[in-house]
Amino acid sequence: MGMSGAGRDQGAPGARARALAVLRVRSRALAVALLPAAAAVILLVGGSTGHLTGPGWDLARRILTPLAVLVLLVAAGVALVVARARPAVTPTVPIAEETAPDLYRMVRDLADRLGVPAPSAIALTPDCDSWLEDRTHPAHAPPPPEEHDDAAHAGRSRRAPAAPVLVIGSPFLWWMRVAELRALLAPVVAGTGPSAHPDIAAARRFVRGLDAAVAVTSVPDRGPVSRAVLAGVGWVARLLLHGSRVHAAEMERGVAAAAAERAKAVDYGLRIVAQEQVGLAYAGWDRLLTRVALPAWRMGRWPARLNAGVVAALTELSRRDRLAEGFASRLGERPACDLLEEPGAVDEATSLLAARLFHGGPAETGPDWSPVHWGDYPEEVAGRKWRTDAARLHRILDALRVPPADEETPAPDGPTLARVLNRLTVAPGLPPAPVPGLAPDEDDLAGGSAHGAALAVCLTAELAREEAAAAAVPAGPQGAAAPDPGPLRDDRALPLFPLQPPRTGRELLADHITAMVCCAAMDTVGAVPALDWLDGPTLLVGGARATDLPPQVLTLVEDGDPSGLRSWLTRQGIRPEKPVRLV
């Protein structure tokens, strides 16, 4: 789909003016680089023709000629690094047209109504956002295919910039209806109009190249000579980037304003409803990742249907909070994922990418990194997690070899819940005794028992060792992504978006005690693990969720008082003195 020059110029004069300002920075830099060479040429030509002669002119030639050569070499080096450095490209799942003809048709119809070029391709990102991304940099993109010319294209140069790629948040595709997704994408697709302007495209390429060059020159693992050379190149790139930053930011604001203004003509009323769904999708997606997916990722399993899970999570959230009266009727409309030929395969691909982006998992499935389906989640993730945590807790108790807080109470043998409760009971007048050589968090020492503080410190250290050992696994078919062979790119820093900050020792201790209680409940009263779409692994005792368990565990951890938890165990019929099965 093409667009006339008049239509392309409409609504973005400020953006074009800022683009020209960015290009003027580039022109000034080129002029500064050529100025010594031009002066040296004048001096050399003047000397050869007998006009600029004498000791003073000879001295000027001897000084200026090497300086000009040096400046030209530096300029060539900066230009080479900027040209070869790969601008940051968001990892996405590409969607070929044959796998989603209806989606491509909808986007092209939308671009046709907006009077802008259609995006060159469509890709999905496992996040709640949508944008246009230029991938025409020669370092990581092939030349765009030839387009058929028509009357609107007659005056365009054959070297006009290709349309950018439309990146769509995968949760939107599964949660939103077709009409809602169309309305949501209208202002995004409208941005292809300004992107087609040669000045704006050139300014964006210049800024992206500088940004990529700065990133390349900041990579630490290089030799001393390379670091010295790239330090100078980086200084020049930063200087140019600083001079263009304000103009580039204003240009992008102008482009966004022009796209929003153009999109008002298409589905503007429905866009308000779609924006409400964006907030809902973001809330459910965040809960699903942090409460449901993260425990699985930490165990080497990745849920293979995250986008289907977000629909279940948002359905549960809407049911609990009664967010919309017409919720059931809305779900009766066609979901946007129906625009894909094989939604399940696309969901699996985006789910694996989400694990890489948010957790740093390997790029391929392997023995220690395998998919898990929602029906198997309770047993293979929730139950296994609890037994693994319980085993870790008892290993640390064995290593500490501390007596129970109550000296009159004999220490139970074997992996029992009673053993844990006795160790965590506050002994009057006994101060906290951290493990020698380990630095505890201050919160781990406040309140609770001395043994609880020691356990918290040891749990923190043990998990840190396990994570370090997992990160040290060499890359391979089942390892992390192999380094890029290009010398001027380093995109191995995953995860890009860590989900949670490090947990405190107290939080870890509470999690492990909860796991021990769940194991005891499963082995003595037949409780079963389950999946809550908003809260993650949960315990079902007698068919009901054990929602009153966490407060009792917190009281034990924070105050060293096990009475509340012991009463809860008695009410449920759980026998803490019985050994539990560990992994």
C-alpha positions as CSV (number, residue, x, y, z in Angstrom):
1,M,0.0,0.0,0.0
2,G,1.5,3.3,-1.0
3,M,0.8,6.9,-0.1
4,S,1.1,10.1,-2.0
5,G,3.6,12.8,-1.2
6,A,0.9,15.2,0.0
7,G,-0.6,12.5,2.3
8,R,2.8,11.6,3.6
9,D,3.6,15.2,4.5
10,Q,0.4,15.8,6.3
11,G,0.6,16.2,10.1
12,A,4.4,15.9,10.7
13,P,6.1,19.2,9.8
14,G,7.6,19.5,13.3
15,A,9.0,15.9,13.1
16,R,10.6,16.7,9.7
17,A,12.2,19.9,11.0
18,R,13.7,18.0,13.9
19,A,14.9,15.3,11.5
20,L,16.7,17.9,9.5
21,A,18.3,19.2,12.7
22,V,19.6,15.7,13.4
23,L,21.0,15.5,9.9
24,R,22.7,18.9,10.3
25,V,24.6,17.4,13.3
26,R,25.8,14.7,10.9
27,S,26.7,17.2,8.3
28,R,28.6,19.4,10.7
29,A,30.6,16.3,11.9
30,L,31.5,15.5,8.4
31,A,32.5,19.1,7.7
32,V,34.8,19.1,10.8
33,A,36.4,15.9,9.7
34,L,37.1,17.2,6.1
35,L,38.2,20.7,7.2
36,P,41.9,19.7,8.0
37,A,42.1,17.7,4.8
38,A,40.8,20.6,2.7
39,A,43.3,23.0,4.3
40,A,46.1,20.5,3.7
41,V,45.1,20.2,0.1
42,I,45.2,23.9,-0.3
43,L,48.6,24.1,1.2
44,L,50.0,21.3,-0.9
45,V,48.5,22.7,-4.1
46,G,49.8,26.1,-3.3
47,G,53.3,24.8,-2.7
48,S,53.3,22.8,-5.9
49,T,52.3,25.8,-7.9
50,G,54.8,28.1,-6.3
51,H,52.3,30.4,-4.6
52,L,52.5,29.4,-0.9
53,T,56.2,29.1,-0.4
54,G,58.6,29.9,2.4
55,P,59.6,28.4,5.8
56,G,56.3,29.3,7.5
57,W,54.2,27.6,4.8
58,D,56.5,24.5,4.7
59,L,56.0,24.2,8.5
60,A,52.3,24.5,8.2
61,R,52.3,21.8,5.5
62,R,54.4,19.4,7.7
63,I,52.0,19.9,10.7
64,L,48.7,20.0,8.9
65,T,49.1,17.1,6.5
66,P,49.7,14.4,9.2
67,L,46.9,16.0,11.3
68,A,44.5,15.8,8.3
69,V,45.4,12.2,7.7
70,L,44.9,11.4,11.4
71,V,41.5,13.1,11.5
72,L,40.4,11.3,8.3
73,L,41.4,8.0,9.8
74,V,39.5,8.7,13.0
75,A,36.5,9.8,11.0
76,A,36.7,6.6,8.9
77,G,37.0,4.5,12.0
78,V,33.9,6.1,13.6
79,A,32.0,5.7,10.3
80,L,33.0,2.0,10.1
81,V,32.0,1.3,13.6
82,V,28.7,3.1,13.2
83,A,28.0,1.3,9.9
84,R,28.9,-2.2,11.2
85,A,27.5,-1.9,14.8
86,R,24.1,-3.5,14.9
87,P,21.3,-1.4,16.5
88,A,19.4,-3.1,19.3
89,V,16.6,-5.2,17.9
90,T,14.0,-6.6,20.3
91,P,13.8,-10.4,20.3
92,T,10.5,-11.3,18.8
93,V,8.7,-14.3,17.2
94,P,8.3,-13.5,13.4
95,I,4.9,-14.2,11.9
96,A,5.1,-15.2,8.2
97,E,2.1,-14.2,6.1
98,E,1.2,-17.7,5.2
99,T,0.8,-18.5,8.9
100,A,-1.5,-15.6,9.6
101,P,-3.1,-14.4,6.3
102,D,-6.1,-12.9,8.2
103,L,-3.9,-10.9,10.5
104,Y,-1.9,-9.5,7.5
105,R,-5.1,-8.7,5.7
106,M,-6.5,-6.8,8.7
107,V,-3.3,-4.8,9.1
108,R,-3.2,-4.0,5.4
109,D,-6.9,-2.9,5.4
110,L,-6.1,-0.7,8.4
111,A,-3.1,0.9,6.6
112,D,-5.3,1.4,3.6
113,R,-7.9,3.3,5.6
114,L,-5.2,5.3,7.3
115,G,-3.6,6.2,4.0
116,V,-0.1,5.0,5.1
117,P,2.2,2.2,3.8
118,A,1.5,-1.2,5.3
119,P,4.2,-2.6,7.7
120,S,6.7,-4.8,5.9
121,A,6.2,-7.7,8.3
122,I,4.5,-8.7,11.6
123,A,6.2,-10.1,14.7
124,L,5.1,-10.9,18.3
125,T,6.6,-9.9,21.6
126,P,5.8,-11.6,24.9
127,D,4.9,-8.3,26.5
128,C,2.0,-5.9,26.8
129,D,3.1,-3.4,24.2
130,S,3.0,-2.8,20.5
131,W,5.3,-0.7,18.3
132,L,7.0,-0.2,14.9
133,E,10.6,-1.3,14.6
134,D,12.9,-0.5,11.7
135,R,15.0,-3.5,10.8
136,T,16.5,-2.3,7.6
137,H,20.0,-1.8,9.0
138,P,22.4,-3.6,6.6
139,A,24.1,-5.4,9.5
140,H,21.1,-7.5,10.4
141,A,18.5,-7.2,7.6
142,P,18.4,-8.2,4.0
143,P,17.4,-5.6,1.3
144,P,13.6,-5.2,1.2
145,P,11.8,-6.8,-1.7
146,E,10.9,-4.8,-4.8
147,E,7.5,-3.2,-4.8
148,H,5.1,-2.9,-7.7
149,D,5.0,0.8,-8.8
150,D,1.7,2.5,-9.3
151,A,0.6,6.1,-9.9
152,A,1.2,7.0,-6.3
153,H,4.7,5.5,-6.4
154,A,5.8,7.1,-9.7
155,G,7.7,9.9,-8.2
156,R,9.3,7.9,-5.4
157,S,13.0,7.0,-5.4
158,R,13.7,3.3,-5.7
159,R,15.9,3.7,-2.6
160,A,13.0,4.9,-0.4
161,P,13.1,3.4,3.1
162,A,11.2,0.1,3.6
163,A,8.3,0.1,5.9
164,P,9.1,-1.0,9.5
165,V,8.0,-4.2,11.2
166,L,4.8,-4.2,13.3
167,V,5.5,-5.7,16.7
168,I,2.4,-6.8,18.6
169,G,2.2,-7.8,22.2
170,S,1.1,-11.5,22.2
171,P,-1.2,-11.1,25.3
172,F,-3.2,-8.6,23.3
173,L,-3.7,-11.1,20.5
174,W,-5.1,-13.7,22.9
175,W,-7.1,-11.5,25.2
176,M,-8.6,-8.9,22.8
177,R,-11.3,-9.4,20.3
178,V,-10.6,-8.7,16.6
179,A,-12.2,-5.3,16.6
180,E,-10.4,-4.2,19.8
181,L,-7.0,-5.2,18.4
182,R,-7.7,-3.3,15.2
183,A,-8.6,-0.2,17.1
184,L,-5.5,-0.6,19.4
185,L,-3.2,-1.0,16.4
186,A,-4.5,2.0,14.4
187,P,-2.2,4.7,15.9
188,V,0.7,2.2,15.7
189,V,0.2,1.4,12.1
190,A,-0.3,5.1,11.4
191,G,3.3,5.6,12.3
192,T,4.5,4.0,9.0
193,G,3.6,7.3,7.3
194,P,6.2,9.5,8.9
195,S,8.6,6.5,8.8
196,A,8.4,6.6,5.0
197,H,9.7,10.1,4.9
198,P,13.4,10.0,3.7
199,D,14.6,12.7,6.2
200,I,13.0,11.0,9.2
201,A,14.3,7.6,8.1
202,A,17.8,9.0,7.6
203,A,17.8,10.7,11.0
204,R,16.6,7.6,12.7
205,R,19.3,5.5,11.1
206,F,22.0,8.0,12.1
207,V,20.8,8.0,15.8
208,R,20.4,4.3,16.0
209,G,23.9,3.8,14.5
210,L,25.4,6.1,17.0
211,D,23.6,4.4,19.9
212,A,24.8,1.0,18.6
213,A,28.4,2.3,18.3
214,V,28.3,3.5,21.9
215,A,27.1,0.1,23.1
216,V,29.8,-1.7,21.1
217,T,32.6,0.5,22.4
218,S,31.4,-0.1,26.0
219,V,31.9,-3.9,25.9
220,P,34.6,-4.7,28.5
221,D,36.0,-8.1,27.2
222,R,38.4,-6.7,24.6
223,G,42.2,-6.4,24.4
224,P,44.0,-3.2,25.6
225,V,44.7,-2.0,22.1
226,S,41.1,-2.5,21.0
227,R,39.8,-0.8,24.2
228,A,42.0,2.2,23.5
229,V,40.9,2.6,19.9
230,L,37.3,2.0,20.7
231,A,37.4,4.4,23.6
232,G,38.2,7.2,21.2
233,V,35.5,6.1,18.8
234,G,33.1,5.9,21.7
235,W,33.9,9.4,22.8
236,V,33.2,10.8,19.3
237,A,29.9,8.7,19.0
238,R,28.8,10.0,22.5
239,L,29.5,13.6,21.5
240,L,27.4,13.3,18.3
241,L,24.7,11.4,20.1
242,H,24.6,14.1,22.8
243,G,24.2,16.8,20.1
244,S,21.3,15.0,18.4
245,R,19.5,13.6,21.4
246,V,17.1,16.5,22.0
247,H,16.2,16.9,18.3
248,A,15.7,13.1,18.0
249,A,13.4,13.1,21.0
250,E,11.4,15.9,19.6
251,M,11.2,14.2,16.3
252,E,9.8,11.1,17.8
253,R,7.2,13.1,19.7
254,G,6.2,14.8,16.5
255,V,5.9,11.4,14.8
256,A,3.7,10.0,17.6
257,A,1.5,13.1,17.6
258,A,1.1,12.9,13.8
259,A,0.2,9.2,14.0
260,A,-2.3,9.7,16.8
261,E,-4.0,12.5,14.8
262,R,-4.2,10.4,11.7
263,A,-5.6,7.4,13.6
264,K,-8.6,9.4,15.0
265,A,-10.3,8.7,11.7
266,V,-10.4,4.9,12.4
267,D,-12.3,3.2,15.2
268,Y,-11.7,6.1,17.6
269,G,-14.6,5.2,19.9
270,L,-13.7,1.6,20.1
271,R,-10.1,2.5,21.0
272,I,-11.3,3.7,24.4
273,V,-12.6,0.3,25.2
274,A,-9.5,-1.3,23.8
275,Q,-7.3,0.8,26.1
276,E,-9.3,-0.4,29.1
277,Q,-8.5,-4.0,28.0
278,V,-4.8,-3.0,27.8
279,G,-4.7,-2.2,31.5
280,L,-6.5,-5.4,32.3
281,A,-4.2,-7.5,30.1
282,Y,-1.1,-5.9,31.7
283,A,-2.3,-6.7,35.3
284,G,-3.2,-10.3,34.4
285,W,0.0,-10.9,32.4
286,D,2.2,-9.6,35.3
287,R,0.5,-11.8,37.8
288,L,0.8,-14.8,35.5
289,L,4.5,-14.3,35.0
290,T,5.5,-13.6,38.6
291,R,3.2,-16.0,40.4
292,V,2.8,-18.8,37.9
293,A,5.6,-18.9,35.3
294,L,8.5,-17.8,37.5
295,P,8.3,-20.9,39.9
296,A,8.3,-23.1,36.8
297,W,11.2,-21.3,35.2
298,R,13.3,-21.6,38.4
299,M,12.8,-25.4,38.2
300,G,13.8,-25.7,34.6
301,R,10.3,-26.0,33.2
302,W,8.7,-23.4,31.0
303,P,4.9,-23.2,30.6
304,A,4.2,-23.8,26.9
305,R,0.9,-21.9,26.7
306,L,1.4,-18.6,28.5
307,N,-0.9,-16.7,26.3
308,A,-3.7,-19.2,26.8
309,G,-2.9,-18.9,30.5
310,V,-3.3,-15.1,30.5
311,V,-6.9,-15.6,29.2
312,A,-7.6,-17.9,32.1
313,A,-6.0,-15.5,34.6
314,L,-7.9,-12.5,33.3
315,T,-11.2,-14.5,33.2
316,E,-10.6,-15.4,36.9
317,L,-9.6,-11.8,37.7
318,S,-12.8,-10.4,36.1
319,R,-14.9,-13.0,37.9
320,R,-13.4,-12.2,41.3
321,D,-13.5,-8.4,41.0
322,R,-16.6,-8.1,38.7
323,L,-14.7,-5.7,36.4
324,A,-17.3,-5.6,33.6
325,E,-21.0,-6.4,33.5
326,G,-20.9,-7.5,29.8
327,F,-17.9,-9.7,30.3
328,A,-19.5,-12.9,29.2
329,S,-20.9,-11.3,26.0
330,R,-17.5,-9.9,25.2
331,L,-15.9,-13.3,25.4
332,G,-18.4,-14.6,22.9
333,E,-16.9,-12.4,20.2
334,R,-14.1,-13.6,17.9
335,P,-10.7,-13.5,19.7
336,A,-7.8,-11.9,17.8
337,C,-5.7,-15.1,18.1
338,D,-8.2,-16.7,15.6
339,L,-6.3,-14.5,13.0
340,L,-3.5,-17.0,13.3
341,E,-3.5,-20.3,11.4
342,E,-1.9,-22.3,14.3
343,P,-2.3,-20.3,17.6
344,G,-0.9,-23.2,19.6
345,A,2.4,-23.2,17.8
346,V,2.7,-19.5,18.0
347,D,1.8,-19.5,21.7
348,E,4.6,-22.1,22.4
349,A,7.2,-20.0,20.5
350,T,6.3,-16.8,22.4
351,S,6.2,-18.7,25.7
352,L,9.8,-19.9,25.1
353,L,10.9,-16.4,24.2
354,A,9.2,-15.1,27.4
355,A,11.3,-17.5,29.4
356,R,14.5,-16.2,27.8
357,L,13.6,-12.5,28.1
358,F,12.3,-12.6,31.7
359,H,14.3,-15.4,33.2
360,G,17.3,-16.1,30.9
361,G,16.5,-19.6,30.0
362,P,18.1,-21.5,27.1
363,A,16.9,-20.9,23.5
364,E,16.1,-24.6,23.0
365,T,14.4,-27.4,24.9
366,G,16.8,-29.9,26.7
367,P,16.9,-32.4,29.6
368,D,16.9,-29.6,32.2
369,W,14.7,-27.2,30.3
370,S,11.5,-28.7,29.1
371,P,8.0,-27.5,28.4
372,V,5.1,-28.1,30.8
373,H,1.4,-27.9,30.0
374,W,-1.2,-26.5,32.3
375,G,-2.8,-29.8,33.1
376,D,0.6,-31.1,34.4
377,Y,1.5,-28.0,36.3
378,P,0.2,-28.9,39.7
379,E,2.1,-32.2,39.9
380,E,5.2,-31.4,37.9
381,V,5.8,-27.8,39.2
382,A,3.8,-27.1,42.4
383,G,4.3,-30.5,44.1
384,R,7.9,-30.9,42.8
385,K,8.8,-27.4,44.0
386,W,7.5,-28.0,47.5
387,R,9.4,-31.2,47.8
388,T,12.6,-29.7,46.4
389,D,12.4,-26.8,48.9
390,A,11.7,-29.1,51.8
391,A,14.7,-31.2,50.9
392,R,16.9,-28.1,50.8
393,L,15.6,-27.0,54.2
394,H,16.5,-30.4,55.8
395,R,19.9,-30.5,54.2
396,I,20.7,-27.1,55.8
397,L,19.3,-28.4,59.2
398,D,21.6,-31.4,58.9
399,A,24.6,-29.1,58.1
400,L,23.9,-26.7,61.0
401,R,23.5,-29.6,63.5
402,V,21.9,-27.3,66.1
403,P,19.9,-28.5,69.0
404,P,16.2,-27.6,69.3
405,A,15.3,-24.3,71.0
406,D,13.6,-26.2,73.8
407,E,16.4,-28.3,75.4
408,E,13.8,-30.6,77.0
409,T,12.3,-31.5,73.6
410,P,14.2,-34.3,71.9
411,A,15.1,-33.6,68.3
412,P,12.9,-35.7,65.9
413,D,14.7,-37.9,63.5
414,G,14.2,-37.8,59.7
415,P,12.5,-35.1,57.5
416,T,9.6,-34.2,59.7
417,L,7.7,-30.9,60.1
418,A,8.0,-31.2,63.8
419,R,11.8,-31.0,63.5
420,V,11.5,-27.6,61.6
421,L,9.0,-26.2,64.1
422,N,11.2,-27.1,67.1
423,R,14.2,-25.4,65.5
424,L,12.3,-22.2,64.8
425,T,10.7,-21.7,68.2
426,V,12.1,-18.7,70.1
427,A,14.3,-19.6,73.0
428,P,13.9,-16.9,75.7
429,G,17.0,-14.7,76.1
430,L,18.8,-16.4,73.2
431,P,20.2,-13.7,70.8
432,P,20.4,-14.4,67.0
433,A,23.5,-16.4,66.1
434,P,24.3,-16.0,62.4
435,V,26.4,-18.5,60.6
436,P,30.2,-17.5,60.7
437,G,31.5,-16.2,57.4
438,L,28.0,-15.3,56.0
439,A,26.7,-11.8,56.0
440,P,23.0,-11.8,57.0
441,D,20.4,-9.2,56.0
442,E,19.4,-7.0,58.9
443,D,15.8,-8.0,58.5
444,D,16.7,-11.6,59.0
445,L,18.1,-10.8,62.5
446,A,15.1,-8.7,63.7
447,G,12.6,-10.8,65.7
448,G,12.2,-14.6,65.2
449,S,14.6,-17.1,66.6
450,A,18.3,-17.5,66.5
451,H,18.0,-20.7,64.5
452,G,15.6,-18.9,62.1
453,A,18.1,-16.2,61.4
454,A,20.8,-18.9,60.8
455,L,18.5,-20.8,58.5
456,A,17.6,-17.6,56.5
457,V,21.3,-16.8,56.0
458,C,22.1,-20.4,54.9
459,L,19.1,-20.5,52.5
460,T,20.2,-17.3,50.9
461,A,23.8,-18.6,50.4
462,E,22.6,-22.0,49.2
463,L,20.3,-20.6,46.5
464,A,23.0,-18.2,45.4
465,R,25.3,-21.1,44.9
466,E,22.7,-23.0,42.9
467,E,21.9,-20.1,40.7
468,A,25.6,-19.5,40.1
469,A,26.1,-23.1,39.2
470,A,23.2,-23.0,36.8
471,A,24.5,-19.8,35.1
472,A,28.0,-21.5,34.7
473,V,26.6,-24.3,32.4
474,P,28.3,-23.9,29.0
475,A,26.2,-22.8,26.0
476,G,25.3,-25.5,23.6
477,P,22.3,-27.2,22.0
478,Q,20.5,-27.0,25.4
479,G,22.5,-24.1,26.8
480,A,22.1,-20.4,26.5
481,A,22.1,-18.6,23.1
482,A,25.5,-18.9,21.4
483,P,27.4,-15.6,21.0
484,D,26.9,-13.8,17.8
485,P,29.7,-14.3,15.4
486,G,29.8,-10.6,14.4
487,P,32.7,-8.8,16.1
488,L,30.7,-5.7,16.8
489,R,27.7,-7.1,18.6
490,D,27.0,-8.5,22.1
491,D,23.4,-9.4,22.8
492,R,24.0,-12.3,25.2
493,A,22.9,-10.3,28.3
494,L,19.7,-12.2,29.2
495,P,17.4,-11.9,31.0
496,L,16.7,-8.5,29.6
497,F,13.8,-7.9,32.0
498,P,14.2,-9.7,35.4
499,L,10.8,-10.1,37.0
500,Q,11.6,-9.8,40.7
501,P,14.3,-8.4,42.9
502,P,16.3,-10.8,45.0
503,R,14.3,-12.3,47.8
504,T,15.3,-11.6,51.4
505,G,16.3,-14.4,53.7
506,R,13.0,-14.2,55.6
507,E,11.0,-14.6,52.4
508,L,13.0,-17.6,51.4
509,L,12.6,-19.1,54.9
510,A,8.8,-18.6,54.8
511,D,8.6,-20.2,51.3
512,H,10.6,-23.2,52.5
513,I,8.5,-23.7,55.7
514,T,5.3,-23.4,53.6
515,A,6.7,-26.1,51.2
516,M,7.4,-28.3,54.2
517,V,3.8,-27.8,55.5
518,C,2.4,-28.6,52.0
519,C,4.5,-31.8,51.8
520,A,3.2,-32.9,55.3
521,A,-0.3,-32.2,54.2
522,M,0.0,-34.2,51.0
523,D,1.6,-37.2,52.8
524,T,-0.7,-37.3,55.9
525,V,-4.1,-36.1,54.9
526,G,-4.1,-36.5,51.1
527,A,-4.0,-32.9,50.2
528,V,-3.1,-32.2,46.5
529,P,-1.2,-29.4,44.7
530,A,-3.2,-27.1,42.4
531,L,-2.8,-24.1,40.2
532,D,-4.4,-20.8,40.9
533,W,-4.2,-18.6,37.8
534,L,-3.5,-15.4,39.8
535,D,-1.5,-16.8,42.8
536,G,0.4,-19.7,41.3
537,P,1.0,-23.0,43.2
538,T,-1.6,-23.6,45.8
539,L,-2.6,-26.3,48.2
540,L,-6.0,-28.0,48.3
541,V,-7.0,-29.5,51.6
542,G,-10.3,-31.3,51.4
543,G,-11.0,-29.7,48.1
544,A,-10.6,-26.2,49.4
545,R,-7.7,-23.7,49.0
546,A,-5.6,-23.3,52.2
547,T,-5.8,-19.5,52.2
548,D,-5.3,-19.2,55.9
549,L,-1.9,-20.9,55.9
550,P,0.5,-18.0,54.9
551,P,-0.4,-15.8,58.0
552,Q,0.5,-18.7,60.3
553,V,3.8,-19.2,58.6
554,L,4.6,-15.5,58.8
555,T,3.9,-15.5,62.5
556,L,6.3,-18.4,63.0
557,V,9.1,-16.7,61.0
558,E,8.7,-13.2,62.3
559,D,7.9,-13.9,66.0
560,G,9.2,-17.4,66.5
561,D,5.7,-18.4,67.7
562,P,4.6,-21.8,66.3
563,S,1.3,-21.9,68.3
564,G,-0.9,-20.6,65.4
565,L,0.6,-23.0,62.9
566,R,0.3,-25.9,65.3
567,S,-3.4,-25.1,65.8
568,W,-3.9,-24.9,62.1
569,L,-2.2,-28.3,61.6
570,T,-4.4,-29.8,64.3
571,R,-7.6,-28.5,62.6
572,Q,-6.6,-30.0,59.3
573,G,-5.6,-33.3,60.8
574,I,-1.9,-33.0,59.7
575,R,0.6,-34.9,61.8
576,P,3.9,-33.0,62.0
577,E,5.8,-35.9,63.5
578,K,5.3,-38.1,60.4
579,P,8.3,-38.2,58.0
580,V,7.6,-36.7,54.6
581,R,8.8,-37.8,51.1
582,L,11.5,-35.5,49.7
583,V,12.8,-35.2,46.2
